[in-house]
């Protein structure tokens, strides 16, 4: 009993202690509300005299302009006055919107930013406020007059440009920032395709000038030489002369989220182009702290992913959108299959290009008959192929391949983002996933989505021909997993350049690989019932679909004929999912536009992958189709 009474006394004392603590905290909170809150700088009972200043100047000139202009915007939005002297690199170079006002010797509350490139206007501020952070958003100061470059620097830059034989606003400028940011994992330097696309967007007829940071001058020279982009690299000069040179350009192409070029475009109104993937948003330093719509002005142009948005617009204006189904039906002449040579010739494109080849491929991640780690190994071999490659895929696949590709081959690679749900063949996804899959005798190891990808090969080839970013005469489809052995890689590497120029010049027709001999009975069946389902019914592979192609004009004919045959099989309720079956039909019916190579020849290292031997000039055994 005595212990119980003692416990009750301790409990009463604890209750009194809690009351004392609670009252004390309340008093502290009340007193604190009479002082500045450093989190947001708000207060209800502060005197009406209100000033805004910068807590700490961060970075260099571009960052200083953001901080200064954001402070003016915050001051205007809250009916306050900006005070404090601008940093040393603003007042001597710019005509600033407001005169200098000294700050009073009173206490300032600190307002911290949510993210370095996000727009969050603080709650209504009362009292003196000290803004902290970078505040890299145009939304803070869109209602503030722009700073102006002082005339003496514009005059120097104008003379500098004229000494190069150029005139203001009659050239485009690339601003290259590389050295200090290239080592940081939260920035990406763009590939060559970005600069080529930017050049097309801004106008190829205008000369190019590169304004490089001091530590990026030599890099810029070597990089653009490998990109085959002709331009003039300026030696870094006075910081304000470089800035004014950018401001006098017709268009400015930025790299590495440079605030320097950002402000040159902002104050001059030049057309600004930026690389949308230059910020690695999943890195901790950028996560939730960078918003593209807050940093970049909406009227500026972005190049999306690793290539393309602007380039697509150029291609669409030139040729219109490509509808492969309409082309296939128009060329083939409808269900009866009346072959129109006039229509076919009308589709051919300008083939007066250098004798070189472009390889086209796609990689999509979904359950298939091979494991992801197997494909990863095969694709890493494809990535080192010394050849022009056009890759279609999701953004993560494009980024992955970009990092696999050697630096010396970056200029020989084009990347196009595509989603499987947007494929041309996806419009028949209900058929592929139901009755077509049921008809597949290999359905145990075939995902129905493979049917879309397999039949889309000719569409990807068509796109690549229309774009022709490498200006080549020949195009070849290659499966992403075609290089399955080191021997295949060795053969391709030995035949430099690959494919062999002598092969390209001698064989313009569509080159196909025969993985088995074709019997006369099969040829007659196809002749009587075209397109025939004999290949699907007998699970008989005749033509390999992993690597095929030829010169542009022949390949365009092949693409249209393939599409018509595939669609005809679908209309007739036959199996059309496996592209090799359709390829066998077209090869037999239209043998005048194809050359068939024997995969079983003694010079071949593997009958399924012998096309590498053929293109390298190691094997030249052709296969004739019986009459």
Secondary structure, 3 states (H helix, E strand, C coil): CHHHHHHHHHHHHHHHHHHHHHHHHHHHHHHHHCCCCCCCCCCCCCCCCCEEEECCCCCCHHHHHHHHHHHHHHHHHCCCEECCCCCHHHHCCEECCCCCCCCCCCCCEEECCCCCECCCCCCCCCCCEEECCCCCCHHHCCCCCCCEECHHHHHHHHHHHHHCCCCCCCEEEEEECCHHHHCCCCECCCCHHHHHHHHHHHCCCCEEEEEECHHHHHHHHHHHHHCCCCCEEECCCCHHHHHHHHHCCCEEECCCCCHHHHHHHHHHCCEEEEECCCECCCCCCCCCCECHHHHCCCCCEEECCCCCHHHHHHHHHHHCCCCHHHHHHHHHCCCCCCCCHHHHHHHCCCCCCEEEEEEEEEECCCCCCCCHHHHHHHHHHHHCCCCEEEEEECHHHHHHHHHHCCHHHHHHEEEEECCHHHCHHHHHHHHHHHHHHHHCCCCCCCCCHHHHHHHHHHHHHHHHHHHCCCCEEEEEEECCCCCCCHHHHHHHHHCCCCCCHHHHHHCCCEEEEECCCCCHHHHHHHHHCCCCCHHHHCCCCCEEEEEEEEEHHHHHHHHHHHHHHHHHHHHCCCCCCCHHHHHHHHHHHCHHHEEEEECCCCCCCCCCCCHHHHHCCCCCCECCCCC
